Amino acid sequence: MRLSHLFFWGVSGGLALAAPAAQGGAFLFPEGHGQVIVTTTFADARKAYDAAGRLIETPPYRKFETKAYFEHGLLDWLNLVGEGSYMDFSGAAGPTDYLILLTAQAKARLPLSLAAPPGPRYEGLGLGAIGARAKLLEYGSFVVSL
């Protein structure tokens, strides 16, 4: 396991142990309070379902991702929300990648190589978002926010 994975596992575990239970629904956090939710997922696949629902062989891949969601009360009626992620993805080259490589070598009049072309690879920040949630209506225990 890579050092970056160990770091994110440690951060995820520490936050999970130190955090109180998460609040749900339309209720906003009071000014100066909030929550952070951290999730970590792993995926490893060598097969996938095609359009007809049959299980077929595919180029293998591995994916590690950690996502963090936060919500913080800026004012009594307004919360700041955001989400960010870190991803480490690596996949094998597909069958057509070999054909594309051999075709490019032939067009360039280079010796043909049977070495596997590199597969897709990405490590870094994933998708992120930032926004706000505002209280529109509060009537007793009934709350509407957007």
Rosetta silent file (secondary structure, phi, psi, omega in degrees, C-alpha in Angstrom):
SEQUENCE: MRLSHLFFWGVSGGLALAAPAAQGGAFLFPEGHGQVIVTTTFADARKAYDAAGRLIETPPYRKFETKAYFEHGLLDWLNLVGEGSYMDFSGAAGPTDYLILLTAQAKARLPLSLAAPPGPRYEGLGLGAIGARAKLLEYGSFVVSL
SCORE:     score description
SCORE:     0.000 S_00000001
   1 L     0.000  137.979 -176.439    0.000    0.000    0.000 S_00000001
   2 L   -77.664  158.049 -178.212    1.375    3.421   -0.923 S_00000001
   3 H   -60.167  -39.477  179.441    2.177    6.117    1.623 S_00000001
   4 H   -62.860  -36.666  178.152   -0.564    8.414    0.259 S_00000001
   5 H   -66.601  -43.107  179.143   -3.133    5.643    0.800 S_00000001
   6 H   -62.243  -40.151  178.321   -1.952    5.104    4.378 S_00000001
   7 H   -60.043  -49.393 -177.829   -2.189    8.851    5.043 S_00000001
   8 H   -68.620  -33.228  173.995   -5.783    9.063    3.801 S_00000001
   9 H   -62.114  -44.959 -179.819   -6.757    5.888    5.718 S_00000001
  10 H   -63.062  -45.420  178.462   -5.345    7.442    8.875 S_00000001
  11 H   -63.112  -44.878 -179.580   -7.119   10.757    8.327 S_00000001
  12 H   -61.035  -46.290 -179.318  -10.403    8.985    7.480 S_00000001
  13 H   -65.960  -42.077  179.666  -10.215    6.743   10.541 S_00000001
  14 H   -63.332  -43.195  178.417   -9.241    9.585   12.875 S_00000001
  15 H   -66.170  -38.391 -179.443  -12.090   11.806   11.692 S_00000001
  16 H   -64.937  -37.986 -179.446  -14.586    8.954   11.955 S_00000001
  17 H   -75.342  -32.861 -175.186  -13.599    8.264   15.575 S_00000001
  18 H   -88.037  -16.823 -172.850  -13.513   11.920   16.614 S_00000001
  19 L   -86.374  143.394  172.915  -16.692   13.083   14.874 S_00000001
  20 L   -75.512  175.110  179.693  -20.137   13.120   16.475 S_00000001
  21 L   -60.387  143.451 -178.859  -23.117   11.576   14.689 S_00000001
  22 L   -77.329  146.751  178.593  -24.025   13.281   11.400 S_00000001
  23 L   -98.745  144.122  179.932  -27.194   15.354   11.124 S_00000001
  24 L  -125.697  176.459  175.977  -29.537   14.928    8.169 S_00000001
  25 L    90.998 -162.798 -174.970  -32.518   16.611    6.609 S_00000001
  26 L   -87.363   -4.447 -178.581  -33.263   20.233    5.911 S_00000001
  27 L   -66.905  137.998  178.237  -32.011   21.509    9.293 S_00000001
  28 L   -94.618  157.037  175.588  -29.092   23.914    9.070 S_00000001
  29 L   -79.489  144.445  177.007  -26.127   23.985   11.415 S_00000001
  30 L   -65.402  161.245 -179.763  -26.013   26.894   13.844 S_00000001
  31 L   -54.549  128.676  178.237  -23.499   29.652   13.233 S_00000001
  32 L    86.804   -0.477  179.786  -19.951   28.395   13.913 S_00000001
  33 L  -120.289  160.949  179.411  -20.861   24.666   13.912 S_00000001
  34 E  -176.743 -163.242 -179.690  -20.777   22.025   11.189 S_00000001
  35 E  -149.739  157.112  172.727  -19.745   18.556   10.128 S_00000001
  36 E  -130.529  130.802  177.205  -17.255   16.735    7.920 S_00000001
  37 E  -118.890  121.802 -178.522  -18.051   13.349    6.362 S_00000001
  38 E  -115.900  129.957  176.635  -15.116   11.393    4.891 S_00000001
  39 E  -126.603  146.367  178.017  -15.558    8.243    2.796 S_00000001
  40 E  -129.190  133.037  179.601  -12.943    5.990    1.239 S_00000001
  41 E  -131.681  149.305  173.708  -13.603    3.443   -1.513 S_00000001
  42 E  -123.095  144.571  174.418  -11.556    0.853   -3.361 S_00000001
  43 E  -139.953  141.850 -179.867  -12.478   -0.777   -6.677 S_00000001
  44 E  -148.589  118.396 -175.664  -10.722   -3.551   -8.569 S_00000001
  45 E  -140.117  148.806  174.478  -12.288   -5.126  -11.653 S_00000001
  46 E  -129.083   -8.733  179.805  -11.435   -7.486  -14.515 S_00000001
  47 E  -135.742  157.915  178.143  -14.967   -8.089  -15.799 S_00000001
  48 E  -149.479  164.526  177.036  -18.000   -5.938  -16.574 S_00000001
  49 E   -91.215  134.204  177.404  -21.547   -6.351  -17.818 S_00000001
  50 L   -85.068 -175.988 -176.953  -22.207   -5.547  -21.472 S_00000001
  51 L   -62.648  -24.915  179.706  -25.372   -3.913  -22.866 S_00000001
  52 L   -90.209    0.633  178.595  -27.113   -7.318  -22.990 S_00000001
  53 L    86.083   11.460  178.194  -26.330   -8.026  -19.327 S_00000001
  54 L   -89.533  143.037  176.856  -23.641  -10.657  -20.003 S_00000001
  55 E   -81.231  121.277 -176.931  -20.475  -10.733  -17.887 S_00000001
  56 E  -126.403  158.570  175.398  -17.464  -10.169  -20.180 S_00000001
  57 E   -72.280  139.600  176.498  -13.688   -9.800  -19.772 S_00000001
  58 E  -136.217  164.191  174.218  -12.443   -6.187  -19.788 S_00000001
  59 E   -60.183  132.712 -177.137   -9.061   -4.532  -19.313 S_00000001
  60 E   -69.961  154.529  174.323   -8.417   -4.617  -15.543 S_00000001
  61 E  -147.512  160.913  174.865   -8.310   -1.483  -13.409 S_00000001
  62 E  -133.678  138.782 -179.276   -7.763   -0.427   -9.795 S_00000001
  63 E  -140.241  134.335  173.606   -9.189    2.679   -8.155 S_00000001
  64 E  -123.941  131.445 -179.505   -8.742    4.240   -4.703 S_00000001
  65 E  -144.568  136.829  173.563  -10.764    7.339   -3.825 S_00000001
  66 E  -121.099  127.687  178.817  -11.285    9.434   -0.714 S_00000001
  67 E  -117.536  145.223  175.772  -14.087   12.006   -0.642 S_00000001
  68 E  -128.004  130.358  175.704  -14.744   14.688    1.961 S_00000001
  69 E  -117.351  133.406  176.967  -18.063   16.534    2.376 S_00000001
  70 E  -131.596  153.812  175.219  -18.332   19.481    4.740 S_00000001
  71 E  -144.179  131.208 -175.776  -21.089   21.770    5.915 S_00000001
  72 E  -139.417  133.839  178.889  -20.532   24.780    8.164 S_00000001
  73 E   -76.419  111.254  176.310  -22.956   27.349    9.585 S_00000001
  74 E   -83.495  -45.508  177.528  -21.906   30.824    8.448 S_00000001
  75 E  -132.484  172.851 -179.330  -25.046   32.564    9.695 S_00000001
  76 L   -60.819  -27.846 -175.815  -28.154   31.357   11.500 S_00000001
  77 L  -112.945    3.798 -173.858  -29.944   30.978    8.139 S_00000001
  78 E  -138.693  126.711  176.130  -26.986   30.142    5.813 S_00000001
  79 E  -115.809  140.738  172.684  -24.619   27.132    5.623 S_00000001
  80 E   -91.124  132.981  178.743  -21.540   26.767    3.434 S_00000001
  81 E  -126.106  151.110  178.638  -21.265   23.306    1.825 S_00000001
  82 E  -161.663  162.634 -179.346  -18.460   21.733   -0.155 S_00000001
  83 E  -149.983  141.143  176.471  -17.071   18.486   -1.432 S_00000001
  84 E  -149.100  163.343 -179.125  -13.673   17.391   -2.709 S_00000001
  85 E  -149.018  159.133  173.579  -11.890   14.156   -3.507 S_00000001
  86 E  -122.027  138.208 -176.231   -8.520   12.541   -4.092 S_00000001
  87 E  -135.956  144.919  172.705   -8.208    9.686   -6.605 S_00000001
  88 E  -131.824  110.326 -175.820   -5.604    7.126   -7.645 S_00000001
  89 E  -125.512  135.892  171.897   -6.614    5.201  -10.791 S_00000001
  90 E  -143.547  135.010 -179.117   -4.627    2.787  -12.952 S_00000001
  91 E  -131.988  161.229  177.141   -5.898    0.620  -15.766 S_00000001
  92 L   -88.038  156.577  176.691   -4.470   -1.806  -18.295 S_00000001
  93 L   -67.444  143.358  177.841   -4.344   -1.080  -21.987 S_00000001
  94 L   -86.090  169.181 -178.137   -7.294   -2.411  -23.969 S_00000001
  95 H   -58.364  -37.400 -179.297   -7.077   -4.642  -27.061 S_00000001
  96 H   -71.527  -23.625  177.880   -7.565   -1.715  -29.452 S_00000001
  97 H   -62.820  -36.340  176.982   -4.698    0.175  -27.774 S_00000001
  98 H   -64.331  -44.210  179.792   -2.270   -2.457  -29.118 S_00000001
  99 H   -62.959  -42.856  179.267   -3.658   -2.051  -32.635 S_00000001
 100 H   -62.285  -43.086  178.954   -3.396    1.748  -32.447 S_00000001
 101 H   -63.275  -47.013  179.815    0.232    1.497  -31.261 S_00000001
 102 H   -63.553  -39.036  178.189    1.210   -0.964  -34.020 S_00000001
 103 H   -63.628  -43.853  179.331   -0.534    1.166  -36.675 S_00000001
 104 H   -64.099  -39.229  178.729    1.307    4.303  -35.500 S_00000001
 105 H   -66.019  -41.352 -179.717    4.647    2.440  -35.557 S_00000001
 106 H   -66.035  -43.048  179.398    3.989    1.124  -39.078 S_00000001
 107 H   -63.320  -33.873  179.687    2.987    4.575  -40.391 S_00000001
 108 L   -85.821    3.455 -178.689    6.171    6.060  -38.911 S_00000001
 109 L    56.569   37.883  176.410    8.210    3.204  -40.491 S_00000001
 110 L   -96.162  159.550  174.421    9.484    2.185  -37.063 S_00000001
 111 L   -63.460  140.023 -179.562   10.191   -1.397  -36.017 S_00000001
 112 L   -74.638  134.748 -178.624    7.031   -3.013  -34.699 S_00000001
 113 L  -116.199  136.687  177.213    7.081   -3.574  -30.958 S_00000001
 114 L   -96.119    8.271  177.180    4.969   -6.101  -29.084 S_00000001
 115 L   -65.956  142.120 -178.915    5.533   -4.300  -25.772 S_00000001
 116 L   -67.542  133.484  174.981    2.286   -3.403  -24.052 S_00000001
 117 L   -71.361  156.430  179.710    1.293    0.237  -24.367 S_00000001
 118 L   -69.070  145.132  176.774    0.705    2.055  -21.108 S_00000001
 119 L   -88.052  176.906  178.788   -2.841    2.019  -19.780 S_00000001
 120 L   -65.125  143.728 -178.356   -4.726    4.990  -18.381 S_00000001
 121 E  -148.306  133.990  175.861   -3.287    6.380  -15.139 S_00000001
 122 E  -149.343  134.708  171.352   -4.345    9.267  -12.901 S_00000001
 123 E  -140.191  124.647  179.672   -3.396   10.353   -9.400 S_00000001
 124 E   156.282 -159.524 -178.267   -4.543   13.642   -7.929 S_00000001
 125 E   -70.376  141.149  175.857   -7.573   15.690   -7.115 S_00000001
 126 L   -97.467 -150.634 -179.902  -10.955   14.448   -8.275 S_00000001
 127 L   -70.714  152.510  177.874  -14.186   16.368   -8.634 S_00000001
 128 L  -145.636  158.762  179.127  -15.008   19.179   -6.230 S_00000001
 129 E  -154.391  153.919  175.353  -17.888   21.523   -5.563 S_00000001
 130 E  -141.698  145.214 -179.013  -18.775   24.419   -3.294 S_00000001
 131 E  -166.160 -163.674 -178.804  -22.139   25.968   -2.563 S_00000001
 132 E  -143.213  157.549  175.608  -24.537   27.186    0.086 S_00000001
 133 E  -130.564  128.045 -176.709  -27.774   26.103    1.723 S_00000001
 134 E  -118.018  141.705  176.358  -30.277   28.694    2.943 S_00000001
 135 E   -78.041  125.904  178.665  -33.259   28.312    5.258 S_00000001
 136 E   -97.942  -38.438 -174.106  -36.433   29.349    3.448 S_00000001
 137 E  -152.383  137.843  174.068  -39.102   28.494    6.027 S_00000001
 138 E  -136.452  123.984  179.130  -39.234   27.242    9.622 S_00000001
 139 E  -138.327   99.362 -175.146  -42.495   26.385   11.358 S_00000001
 140 L    64.568 -122.680  177.804  -42.071   24.433   14.609 S_00000001
 141 L   -93.902   11.506  179.959  -40.152   21.287   13.733 S_00000001
 142 E   -99.382  124.972 -178.235  -40.863   21.797    9.999 S_00000001
 143 E  -132.406  137.946  173.508  -37.962   23.282    7.995 S_00000001
 144 E  -121.921  124.766  176.834  -37.556   24.025    4.279 S_00000001
 145 E  -132.542  157.880 -177.840  -34.076   24.817    2.971 S_00000001
 146 L  -135.450    0.000    0.000  -32.589   25.198   -0.487 S_00000001
